[in-house]
């Protein structure tokens, strides 16, 4: 129990100290006149204190002190104690002043603007309002271990050490113990290693494998002779999101070996996408090699003619076509980096689109890539405001960089890239066209990349 000291006790203590001080002076002086003076003063002081001690004011104060102690002992709060008239008047005046400052109780009569709550910023220290079911997904081979370890370590340093999202690694061959151990050693979260079902990494029954082999022998474009590259493009287009390890997730961030984040990402990208109703996000866009997709657009138009219900009202046709859909301008989002909602690929529109493309055989008879397939689908089946470009995520995949031109973004992210390396507004990039389509303000200095 706390000690309570009344004003009366304080006055008694003051009196004792005063008396001791005066007697000290008396003992240290030889002048009888001075001695008589201090003795007389001491007597007057004691008499005055006796008089106050017995006064009605002192008795009233002591009574109030005892009542306050009793109220506290019974657990009463200050607001439970009855106020006298003077205290009530002070409280009323204070309440009036407060209402004048904050604009009353919302009755519309106030001349001042009500205070507004500050909107929260997305940072690493924010508390999530909803649970985001998301993961990093990487299709990778055992022989790419060194490259993917460096990529993941960089991803942890720049982003995931703050958010701890899990990883899913997929391979058409079993991962080695060395691979699993090395990855587990550099991450801050959980990890799953999955084996791709053979049916998802093989020729479907309707493909003429001899025809496909002939195409590979005569192809004169990048990866034209590669059989595994074609299986990869088909898998990323139509099957990765069907893997059982991804069933529990709604979002993914694609990760590939030898890629790099140039800048710190201090906000939760998945949370931001979900909160802002985005479905697909990218960092680099580029034009596809036309020789690899000779019939992709004509096949797409056949599908659209048969299924107009899947075309979004506010679509991005004018981003991927310069003539209202007659031809494809080859623009696509570079899918080695993409943050997207898995439920889009699981949708009826996308699954039927992929199945239609798959039956045509273009993944093997040509070299249809997952990037133009994803991009065409996102541009046509999603509303334009559901597709997002990340100007603040500095990214590298050989040979191109997404490096922020906006100096405030570059400095805030502690970016390690040089803005002069940026690919965003170079002539072979399509992000300039994306800015024009979305009517976005371009950063200072963008024009120098168009010369």
The 8 nearest C-alpha neighbors of each residue, nearest first, counted from 0:
[[1, 2, 3, 72, 71, 68, 69, 4],
 [0, 2, 3, 4, 68, 72, 71, 5],
 [3, 1, 0, 4, 5, 68, 8, 64],
 [2, 4, 1, 5, 68, 64, 0, 65],
 [5, 3, 8, 2, 6, 9, 7, 64],
 [6, 4, 7, 8, 3, 9, 64, 61],
 [5, 7, 9, 8, 10, 4, 60, 61],
 [8, 6, 10, 5, 9, 11, 57, 52],
 [7, 9, 11, 10, 5, 6, 12, 4],
 [10, 8, 6, 12, 7, 11, 13, 5],
 [9, 11, 13, 7, 12, 8, 14, 6],
 [12, 10, 14, 8, 13, 9, 15, 7],
 [11, 13, 9, 15, 10, 14, 8, 16],
 [14, 12, 10, 16, 11, 15, 17, 9],
 [13, 15, 11, 17, 12, 16, 10, 18],
 [16, 14, 18, 12, 17, 13, 19, 11],
 [15, 17, 19, 13, 14, 18, 20, 12],
 [18, 16, 20, 14, 15, 19, 13, 21],
 [19, 17, 15, 21, 20, 16, 22, 14],
 [20, 18, 22, 16, 17, 21, 23, 15],
 [19, 21, 23, 17, 18, 22, 16, 24],
 [22, 20, 24, 18, 23, 19, 17, 25],
 [23, 21, 25, 19, 24, 20, 26, 18],
 [24, 22, 20, 26, 21, 25, 19, 27],
 [23, 25, 21, 27, 22, 26, 28, 20],
 [26, 24, 22, 23, 34, 27, 28, 21],
 [25, 27, 23, 24, 28, 22, 29, 34],
 [26, 28, 24, 25, 23, 29, 22, 30],
 [29, 27, 25, 30, 26, 24, 34, 33],
 [30, 28, 31, 27, 34, 26, 25, 33],
 [29, 31, 33, 32, 28, 34, 35, 25],
 [30, 32, 34, 33, 35, 29, 28, 36],
 [31, 33, 35, 34, 30, 36, 29, 37],
 [34, 32, 36, 35, 30, 31, 37, 28],
 [33, 35, 31, 32, 36, 25, 37, 38],
 [34, 36, 32, 38, 33, 37, 31, 39],
 [37, 35, 33, 39, 34, 38, 32, 40],
 [38, 36, 40, 39, 34, 35, 41, 33],
 [39, 37, 41, 35, 40, 36, 34, 42],
 [38, 40, 42, 36, 37, 41, 35, 43],
 [41, 39, 37, 43, 42, 38, 44, 36],
 [40, 42, 44, 38, 43, 39, 37, 45],
 [41, 43, 39, 45, 40, 44, 46, 38],
 [42, 44, 40, 46, 41, 45, 47, 39],
 [45, 43, 41, 47, 46, 42, 40, 48],
 [44, 46, 48, 42, 47, 43, 49, 41],
 [45, 47, 49, 43, 44, 48, 42, 50],
 [48, 46, 50, 44, 49, 45, 43, 51],
 [47, 49, 51, 45, 50, 46, 52, 44],
 [50, 48, 52, 46, 47, 51, 45, 53],
 [49, 51, 47, 48, 53, 52, 46, 54],
 [52, 50, 54, 48, 53, 49, 47, 57],
 [53, 51, 49, 50, 54, 48, 57, 7],
 [52, 54, 51, 50, 49, 55, 57, 58],
 [53, 55, 51, 56, 57, 52, 50, 58],
 [54, 56, 58, 57, 59, 53, 51, 52],
 [57, 55, 59, 54, 58, 60, 51, 53],
 [58, 56, 60, 59, 55, 54, 52, 61],
 [57, 59, 55, 61, 56, 60, 62, 54],
 [60, 58, 62, 56, 57, 61, 55, 63],
 [59, 61, 63, 57, 62, 58, 56, 64],
 [60, 62, 64, 58, 59, 63, 57, 65],
 [61, 63, 59, 65, 60, 64, 58, 66],
 [62, 64, 66, 60, 61, 65, 67, 59],
 [65, 63, 61, 67, 62, 66, 60, 68],
 [64, 66, 68, 62, 67, 63, 69, 61],
 [67, 65, 69, 63, 68, 64, 70, 62],
 [66, 68, 70, 64, 69, 65, 63, 71],
 [69, 67, 65, 71, 66, 70, 72, 64],
 [68, 70, 66, 72, 67, 71, 65, 73],
 [71, 69, 67, 73, 75, 72, 68, 66],
 [72, 70, 74, 68, 73, 69, 75, 67],
 [71, 73, 69, 70, 74, 68, 75, 67],
 [74, 72, 70, 71, 75, 69, 68, 76],
 [75, 73, 71, 72, 70, 76, 69, 79],
 [74, 76, 70, 71, 73, 79, 77, 80],
 [77, 75, 79, 78, 74, 80, 71, 70],
 [76, 78, 79, 80, 75, 81, 71, 70],
 [77, 79, 76, 80, 81, 75, 82, 90],
 [80, 78, 76, 77, 75, 81, 82, 70],
 [81, 79, 77, 78, 82, 76, 75, 70],
 [80, 82, 79, 83, 78, 77, 87, 86],
 [83, 81, 86, 87, 80, 84, 85, 78],
 [82, 84, 86, 85, 87, 81, 88, 80],
 [85, 83, 87, 86, 88, 82, 89, 81],
 [86, 84, 88, 87, 83, 89, 82, 90],
 [85, 87, 89, 83, 88, 84, 82, 90],
 [86, 88, 90, 84, 85, 89, 82, 83],
 [89, 87, 91, 85, 86, 90, 84, 92],
 [90, 88, 86, 92, 87, 91, 93, 85],
 [89, 91, 87, 93, 88, 92, 94, 86],
 [90, 92, 94, 88, 93, 89, 87, 95],
 [93, 91, 89, 95, 90, 94, 88, 96],
 [92, 94, 90, 96, 91, 95, 89, 97],
 [95, 93, 97, 91, 96, 92, 90, 98],
 [96, 94, 98, 92, 97, 93, 91, 99],
 [95, 97, 99, 93, 94, 98, 92, 100],
 [98, 96, 94, 100, 99, 95, 93, 101],
 [99, 97, 103, 95, 101, 100, 96, 102],
 [98, 100, 96, 97, 102, 101, 103, 95],
 [99, 101, 97, 98, 102, 96, 111, 103],
 [102, 100, 98, 113, 99, 103, 97, 114],
 [103, 101, 109, 99, 111, 113, 98, 100],
 [102, 104, 98, 105, 101, 99, 109, 106],
 [105, 103, 106, 102, 98, 107, 101, 109],
 [104, 106, 107, 103, 102, 108, 109, 113],
 [107, 105, 108, 104, 103, 109, 102, 110],
 [106, 108, 105, 109, 104, 110, 103, 102],
 [109, 107, 106, 110, 105, 103, 102, 111],
 [108, 110, 102, 111, 107, 103, 106, 99],
 [109, 111, 108, 112, 102, 107, 99, 113],
 [110, 112, 102, 109, 113, 101, 100, 99],
 [113, 111, 114, 102, 110, 101, 109, 115],
 [114, 112, 102, 101, 115, 111, 105, 103],
 [113, 115, 112, 101, 116, 102, 111, 117],
 [116, 114, 117, 113, 112, 118, 101, 102],
 [115, 117, 118, 114, 119, 113, 120, 112],
 [116, 118, 115, 119, 120, 114, 113, 121],
 [117, 119, 116, 120, 115, 121, 125, 114],
 [120, 118, 117, 121, 125, 122, 116, 126],
 [119, 121, 122, 118, 125, 266, 117, 124],
 [122, 120, 266, 125, 267, 119, 123, 271],
 [123, 121, 266, 124, 125, 265, 120, 267],
 [122, 124, 266, 265, 125, 161, 267, 162],
 [125, 123, 122, 126, 121, 161, 266, 265],
 [126, 124, 122, 123, 127, 121, 120, 119],
 [127, 125, 128, 124, 123, 122, 129, 121],
 [126, 128, 129, 125, 130, 270, 131, 267],
 [127, 129, 126, 130, 270, 125, 131, 274],
 [130, 128, 127, 131, 270, 274, 126, 273],
 [129, 131, 132, 127, 128, 270, 133, 273],
 [132, 130, 133, 270, 129, 269, 249, 273],
 [131, 133, 248, 249, 250, 130, 247, 134],
 [132, 134, 250, 248, 251, 131, 249, 164],
 [135, 133, 251, 165, 166, 164, 136, 252],
 [134, 136, 252, 166, 251, 253, 167, 165],
 [137, 135, 167, 253, 168, 254, 252, 166],
 [136, 138, 168, 254, 139, 253, 255, 169],
 [139, 137, 169, 170, 168, 136, 255, 140],
 [138, 140, 170, 137, 169, 143, 141, 168],
 [141, 139, 142, 143, 170, 138, 144, 172],
 [140, 142, 143, 144, 174, 178, 175, 139],
 [141, 143, 140, 144, 145, 139, 178, 146],
 [144, 142, 141, 140, 146, 145, 147, 139],
 [143, 145, 147, 142, 146, 141, 148, 178],
 [146, 144, 148, 147, 143, 149, 142, 256],
 [145, 147, 256, 257, 149, 143, 148, 144],
 [146, 148, 256, 150, 144, 149, 145, 151],
 [149, 147, 151, 145, 150, 146, 152, 144],
 [148, 150, 152, 146, 147, 151, 153, 145],
 [151, 149, 147, 153, 148, 152, 258, 259],
 [152, 150, 154, 148, 153, 149, 147, 155],
 [151, 153, 155, 149, 154, 150, 185, 148],
 [152, 154, 156, 150, 151, 155, 157, 149],
 [155, 153, 151, 157, 152, 156, 158, 150],
 [154, 156, 159, 160, 152, 153, 158, 157],
 [157, 155, 153, 154, 158, 160, 152, 159],
 [156, 158, 263, 154, 155, 264, 153, 262],
 [159, 157, 264, 155, 154, 160, 156, 161],
 [158, 160, 155, 162, 161, 163, 154, 164],
 [159, 161, 155, 163, 162, 158, 187, 156],
 [160, 162, 159, 123, 158, 163, 265, 155],
 [161, 163, 159, 160, 164, 123, 267, 158],
 [164, 162, 188, 159, 160, 187, 161, 165],
 [163, 165, 134, 162, 188, 159, 133, 166],
 [166, 164, 189, 134, 188, 190, 135, 163],
 [167, 165, 190, 135, 134, 136, 191, 189],
 [166, 168, 191, 136, 190, 192, 135, 137],
 [169, 167, 192, 137, 136, 138, 193, 191],
 [170, 168, 193, 138, 194, 192, 137, 139],
 [169, 171, 172, 194, 139, 195, 138, 140],
 [170, 172, 195, 194, 173, 200, 169, 196],
 [171, 173, 170, 194, 174, 195, 140, 141],
 [174, 172, 194, 175, 170, 171, 193, 141],
 [173, 175, 141, 178, 172, 176, 179, 170],
 [174, 176, 178, 177, 173, 179, 141, 180],
 [177, 175, 179, 178, 180, 174, 181, 173],
 [176, 178, 180, 175, 179, 181, 174, 182],
 [179, 177, 175, 181, 176, 180, 144, 174],
 [180, 178, 176, 182, 177, 181, 183, 175],
 [179, 181, 177, 183, 178, 182, 176, 184],
 [180, 182, 184, 178, 183, 179, 177, 185],
 [183, 181, 184, 179, 180, 185, 148, 178],
 [184, 182, 180, 181, 185, 186, 179, 190],
 [183, 185, 181, 182, 186, 180, 187, 179],
 [186, 184, 182, 183, 152, 181, 187, 151],
 [187, 185, 188, 183, 184, 155, 182, 152],
 [188, 186, 163, 160, 185, 189, 155, 159],
 [189, 187, 163, 165, 186, 164, 190, 166],
 [188, 190, 165, 166, 191, 187, 164, 186],
 [189, 191, 166, 165, 167, 188, 192, 183],
 [192, 190, 167, 168, 166, 193, 189, 244],
 [193, 191, 168, 167, 169, 190, 194, 174],
 [192, 194, 169, 168, 191, 195, 170, 244],
 [193, 195, 170, 171, 169, 173, 172, 196],
 [194, 196, 171, 170, 197, 193, 169, 199],
 [195, 197, 198, 199, 194, 200, 171, 242],
 [198, 196, 200, 199, 201, 195, 171, 194],
 [199, 197, 196, 200, 201, 203, 202, 195],
 [200, 198, 197, 196, 201, 234, 238, 195],
 [201, 199, 197, 198, 230, 234, 196, 171],
 [202, 200, 198, 199, 197, 203, 230, 196],
 [201, 203, 206, 204, 200, 208, 198, 205],
 [204, 202, 205, 206, 201, 198, 199, 358],
 [203, 205, 206, 202, 207, 201, 208, 358],
 [204, 206, 203, 207, 358, 360, 202, 359],
 [205, 207, 204, 208, 203, 202, 360, 211],
 [208, 206, 210, 209, 211, 205, 204, 202],
 [207, 209, 211, 210, 206, 212, 202, 363],
 [210, 208, 212, 211, 207, 213, 214, 206],
 [209, 211, 213, 208, 207, 212, 214, 364],
 [210, 212, 208, 214, 364, 209, 213, 363],
 [213, 211, 209, 215, 214, 210, 208, 216],
 [214, 212, 216, 210, 215, 211, 209, 217],
 [213, 215, 211, 217, 212, 216, 218, 364],
 [214, 216, 224, 212, 218, 213, 217, 223],
 [217, 215, 213, 214, 218, 224, 212, 223],
 [216, 218, 214, 215, 219, 213, 224, 223],
 [219, 217, 223, 215, 220, 214, 216, 224],
 [220, 218, 223, 217, 221, 224, 222, 290],
 [221, 219, 223, 218, 222, 291, 290, 288],
 [220, 222, 223, 219, 224, 218, 288, 291],
 [223, 221, 225, 224, 220, 228, 366, 229],
 [224, 222, 218, 220, 221, 225, 215, 219],
 [223, 225, 215, 222, 216, 218, 226, 217],
 [226, 224, 222, 228, 227, 223, 215, 229],
 [225, 227, 229, 228, 224, 230, 215, 363],
 [228, 226, 230, 229, 225, 231, 232, 200],
 [229, 227, 231, 225, 230, 226, 232, 222],
 [228, 230, 232, 231, 227, 226, 362, 233],
 [231, 229, 227, 233, 228, 232, 200, 234],
 [230, 232, 228, 234, 229, 233, 235, 227],
 [233, 231, 369, 229, 368, 235, 234, 230],
 [232, 234, 236, 230, 231, 235, 237, 362],
 [233, 235, 238, 231, 236, 237, 232, 239],
 [236, 234, 232, 239, 233, 237, 369, 238],
 [237, 235, 369, 233, 234, 232, 238, 372],
 [236, 238, 234, 235, 233, 353, 239, 240],
 [237, 239, 234, 241, 240, 235, 236, 199],
 [240, 238, 241, 235, 242, 234, 237, 236],
 [239, 241, 238, 242, 245, 341, 344, 237],
 [242, 240, 238, 239, 243, 245, 246, 237],
 [243, 241, 244, 240, 239, 245, 246, 238],
 [242, 244, 246, 245, 241, 247, 240, 193],
 [245, 243, 242, 246, 193, 247, 167, 191],
 [246, 244, 243, 248, 247, 242, 240, 241],
 [245, 247, 243, 248, 244, 242, 241, 240],
 [248, 246, 245, 249, 244, 132, 243, 133],
 [249, 247, 132, 133, 245, 246, 250, 134],
 [248, 250, 341, 132, 340, 133, 342, 247],
 [251, 249, 133, 340, 341, 248, 339, 132],
 [252, 250, 134, 133, 135, 338, 339, 136],
 [251, 253, 338, 135, 337, 136, 254, 134],
 [252, 254, 136, 336, 337, 135, 137, 251],
 [253, 255, 137, 136, 252, 336, 135, 335],
 [254, 256, 137, 258, 335, 257, 253, 147],
 [257, 255, 147, 146, 258, 150, 143, 254],
 [256, 258, 146, 150, 147, 255, 259, 396],
 [259, 257, 396, 395, 256, 150, 255, 260],
 [258, 260, 395, 394, 150, 261, 153, 257],
 [259, 261, 394, 393, 262, 395, 154, 153],
 [260, 262, 393, 414, 415, 394, 416, 259],
 [263, 261, 414, 412, 393, 260, 413, 392],
 [262, 264, 157, 412, 265, 413, 158, 414],
 [263, 265, 158, 266, 157, 262, 412, 392],
 [266, 264, 123, 122, 263, 158, 267, 161],
 [267, 265, 122, 121, 123, 264, 268, 271],
 [266, 268, 270, 269, 271, 121, 123, 122],
 [269, 267, 271, 270, 266, 272, 264, 338],
 [270, 268, 272, 271, 267, 273, 131, 133],
 [269, 271, 273, 267, 272, 268, 274, 131],
 [270, 272, 268, 274, 269, 273, 275, 267],
 [273, 271, 277, 269, 275, 270, 274, 276],
 [272, 274, 270, 276, 271, 275, 269, 277],
 [275, 273, 271, 272, 276, 270, 277, 269],
 [276, 274, 272, 273, 277, 271, 385, 270],
 [275, 277, 273, 274, 272, 385, 278, 384],
 [278, 276, 385, 272, 275, 386, 279, 273],
 [277, 279, 340, 385, 339, 386, 276, 280],
 [278, 280, 339, 386, 338, 277, 387, 385],
 [279, 281, 387, 338, 337, 388, 386, 339],
 [282, 280, 337, 388, 283, 389, 332, 336],
 [281, 283, 389, 388, 401, 336, 284, 390],
 [284, 282, 333, 281, 332, 401, 285, 423],
 [285, 283, 332, 333, 429, 331, 430, 428],
 [284, 286, 428, 429, 330, 331, 427, 332],
 [287, 285, 330, 329, 331, 427, 428, 429],
 [286, 288, 329, 289, 330, 285, 331, 371],
 [289, 287, 290, 291, 286, 292, 329, 220],
 [288, 290, 291, 292, 287, 293, 329, 286],
 [289, 291, 288, 293, 292, 220, 365, 366],
 [290, 292, 366, 289, 365, 288, 367, 293],
 [293, 291, 295, 367, 289, 294, 290, 366],
 [294, 292, 290, 295, 291, 289, 365, 296],
 [293, 295, 297, 292, 296, 298, 361, 365],
 [296, 294, 292, 298, 297, 293, 299, 367],
 [297, 295, 299, 298, 294, 300, 327, 326],
 [296, 298, 300, 294, 299, 295, 301, 326],
 [297, 299, 301, 295, 296, 300, 294, 302],
 [300, 298, 296, 302, 301, 297, 295, 303],
 [301, 299, 303, 297, 302, 298, 304, 296],
 [302, 300, 298, 304, 299, 303, 297, 305],
 [301, 303, 299, 305, 300, 304, 306, 298],
 [304, 302, 306, 300, 307, 305, 301, 299],
 [303, 305, 301, 302, 306, 307, 300, 299],
 [304, 306, 302, 303, 307, 301, 300, 308],
 [307, 305, 303, 308, 304, 302, 309, 310],
 [308, 306, 303, 309, 310, 304, 305, 302],
 [309, 307, 306, 310, 311, 303, 348, 305],
 [308, 310, 307, 348, 380, 306, 311, 303],
 [311, 309, 380, 379, 307, 308, 312, 314],
 [312, 310, 380, 314, 313, 381, 382, 379],
 [311, 313, 314, 310, 382, 381, 380, 379],
 [314, 312, 382, 311, 383, 315, 381, 384],
 [313, 315, 382, 311, 379, 383, 312, 316],
 [316, 314, 378, 318, 317, 383, 379, 319],
 [315, 317, 318, 319, 314, 320, 379, 378],
 [318, 316, 320, 315, 319, 321, 323, 436],
 [317, 319, 315, 316, 320, 436, 433, 432],
 [320, 318, 316, 330, 328, 317, 327, 329],
 [321, 319, 327, 328, 317, 324, 322, 318],
 [320, 322, 323, 317, 328, 319, 324, 318],
 [321, 323, 324, 320, 325, 326, 317, 327],
 [324, 322, 325, 320, 321, 317, 316, 326],
 [323, 325, 320, 326, 322, 316, 327, 321],
 [324, 326, 322, 323, 327, 320, 321, 300],
 [327, 325, 324, 320, 328, 322, 296, 321],
 [326, 328, 320, 329, 319, 296, 324, 325],
 [327, 329, 320, 319, 330, 321, 326, 286],
 [330, 328, 286, 287, 327, 331, 319, 289],
 [331, 329, 286, 319, 328, 285, 429, 287],
 [330, 332, 371, 374, 284, 285, 286, 333],
 [331, 333, 284, 374, 334, 283, 370, 281],
 [334, 332, 284, 283, 335, 370, 331, 336],
 [333, 335, 336, 370, 337, 332, 369, 281],
 [336, 334, 333, 255, 337, 253, 254, 396],
 [337, 335, 334, 253, 281, 254, 333, 282],
 [336, 338, 281, 334, 253, 280, 252, 339],
 [339, 337, 252, 280, 251, 279, 253, 281],
 [338, 340, 279, 278, 250, 251, 280, 337],
 [339, 341, 250, 278, 342, 343, 249, 279],
 [342, 340, 249, 343, 250, 344, 339, 345],
 [341, 343, 345, 340, 344, 346, 249, 250],
 [342, 344, 346, 345, 341, 340, 349, 278],
 [345, 343, 342, 346, 341, 349, 350, 240],
 [344, 346, 342, 343, 350, 341, 347, 349],
 [347, 345, 343, 348, 344, 349, 342, 350],
 [346, 348, 350, 349, 351, 345, 344, 352],
 [349, 347, 346, 351, 309, 350, 352, 380],
 [348, 350, 352, 351, 346, 344, 347, 353],
 [351, 349, 353, 347, 352, 348, 354, 346],
 [350, 352, 354, 349, 353, 348, 347, 355],
 [353, 351, 349, 355, 350, 354, 348, 356],
 [352, 354, 356, 350, 355, 351, 357, 349],
 [353, 355, 357, 351, 356, 352, 350, 358],
 [354, 356, 352, 353, 358, 357, 351, 359],
 [357, 355, 353, 359, 354, 358, 352, 360],
 [356, 358, 354, 359, 360, 355, 353, 361],
 [359, 357, 355, 360, 356, 354, 205, 361],
 [358, 360, 356, 357, 361, 355, 298, 362],
 [361, 359, 358, 357, 362, 363, 364, 206],
 [362, 360, 364, 365, 363, 359, 367, 366],
 [361, 363, 367, 366, 360, 365, 229, 364],
 [364, 362, 361, 365, 211, 360, 366, 229],
 [365, 363, 361, 211, 360, 362, 214, 366],
 [364, 366, 361, 363, 291, 362, 367, 292],
 [367, 365, 291, 362, 363, 368, 229, 292],
 [366, 368, 362, 292, 361, 365, 291, 369],
 [369, 367, 232, 370, 371, 366, 372, 362],
 [368, 370, 236, 232, 372, 371, 373, 235],
 [369, 371, 334, 373, 368, 372, 333, 374],
 [372, 370, 374, 331, 373, 369, 375, 368],
 [371, 373, 369, 375, 370, 374, 376, 368],
 [374, 372, 370, 376, 371, 375, 369, 377],
 [375, 373, 371, 377, 331, 376, 372, 332],
 [374, 376, 378, 372, 377, 373, 371, 379],
 [375, 377, 373, 379, 374, 378, 380, 372],
 [378, 376, 374, 381, 380, 375, 379, 373],
 [377, 379, 315, 375, 376, 374, 314, 381],
 [378, 380, 314, 376, 310, 377, 381, 315],
 [379, 381, 311, 310, 377, 376, 309, 378],
 [382, 380, 377, 311, 379, 378, 314, 383],
 [383, 381, 313, 314, 385, 384, 311, 380],
 [382, 384, 314, 385, 315, 386, 313, 381],
 [383, 385, 382, 386, 277, 387, 381, 313],
 [386, 384, 277, 278, 383, 382, 276, 381],
 [387, 385, 279, 384, 383, 280, 277, 278],
 [386, 388, 280, 279, 389, 385, 281, 277],
 [387, 389, 281, 280, 282, 390, 386, 283],
 [390, 388, 282, 391, 392, 281, 387, 280],
 [391, 389, 392, 403, 388, 282, 393, 401],
 [390, 392, 389, 393, 403, 408, 412, 409],
 [393, 391, 389, 390, 394, 262, 264, 282],
 [392, 394, 261, 402, 401, 262, 260, 391],
 [395, 393, 260, 401, 261, 400, 259, 392],
 [394, 396, 400, 259, 258, 399, 397, 401],
 [397, 395, 258, 399, 398, 400, 394, 259],
 [398, 396, 399, 395, 258, 400, 257, 259],
 [397, 399, 396, 400, 395, 422, 420, 258],
 [400, 398, 397, 396, 395, 422, 401, 421],
 [401, 399, 395, 421, 422, 394, 402, 420],
 [400, 402, 394, 393, 421, 422, 423, 282],
 [401, 403, 393, 421, 418, 400, 416, 404],
 [404, 402, 405, 409, 390, 391, 418, 393],
 [405, 403, 418, 406, 442, 402, 409, 443],
 [404, 406, 403, 408, 407, 442, 409, 443],
 [405, 407, 409, 408, 404, 410, 403, 411],
 [406, 408, 410, 409, 405, 411, 412, 404],
 [409, 407, 411, 406, 405, 410, 412, 391],
 [408, 410, 406, 412, 414, 407, 403, 411],
 [411, 409, 413, 407, 412, 408, 406, 414],
 [410, 412, 408, 413, 409, 407, 414, 263],
 [411, 413, 263, 262, 414, 409, 410, 408],
 [414, 412, 410, 411, 262, 409, 263, 415],
 [413, 415, 262, 261, 412, 409, 416, 410],
 [414, 416, 261, 262, 413, 417, 409, 393],
 [417, 415, 414, 261, 402, 418, 420, 393],
 [416, 418, 419, 420, 415, 402, 421, 414],
 [419, 417, 420, 421, 402, 404, 403, 416],
 [418, 420, 417, 421, 402, 404, 416, 448],
 [421, 419, 418, 417, 400, 422, 402, 416],
 [422, 420, 402, 400, 401, 418, 419, 423],
 [421, 423, 425, 400, 424, 401, 399, 420],
 [422, 424, 430, 421, 425, 428, 401, 431],
 [425, 423, 431, 448, 422, 445, 428, 430],
 [424, 426, 448, 422, 428, 427, 449, 423],
 [425, 427, 428, 449, 424, 448, 429, 431],
 [428, 426, 425, 285, 286, 429, 424, 422],
 [427, 429, 285, 425, 426, 430, 284, 423],
 [430, 428, 285, 284, 432, 431, 330, 433],
 [431, 429, 433, 432, 423, 284, 428, 434],
 [430, 432, 434, 424, 433, 429, 435, 423],
 [433, 431, 435, 430, 429, 434, 436, 318],
 [432, 434, 430, 436, 431, 435, 437, 318],
 [435, 433, 439, 431, 437, 432, 436, 438],
 [436, 434, 438, 432, 433, 437, 431, 439],
 [435, 437, 433, 438, 434, 432, 318, 317],
 [436, 438, 434, 439, 435, 433, 383, 432],
 [439, 437, 435, 436, 434, 440, 433, 441],
 [438, 440, 434, 437, 441, 435, 436, 433],
 [441, 439, 442, 438, 434, 435, 437, 443],
 [440, 442, 439, 443, 445, 434, 431, 444],
 [443, 441, 405, 445, 404, 444, 440, 403],
 [442, 444, 445, 441, 405, 404, 446, 406],
 [443, 445, 446, 447, 442, 404, 448, 441],
 [444, 446, 447, 443, 448, 442, 424, 441],
 [447, 445, 448, 449, 444, 450, 424, 443],
 [446, 448, 449, 445, 450, 444, 424, 425],
 [449, 447, 425, 446, 450, 424, 445, 426],
 [448, 450, 446, 447, 425, 426, 424, 445],
 [449, 448, 447, 446, 426, 425, 445, 424]]
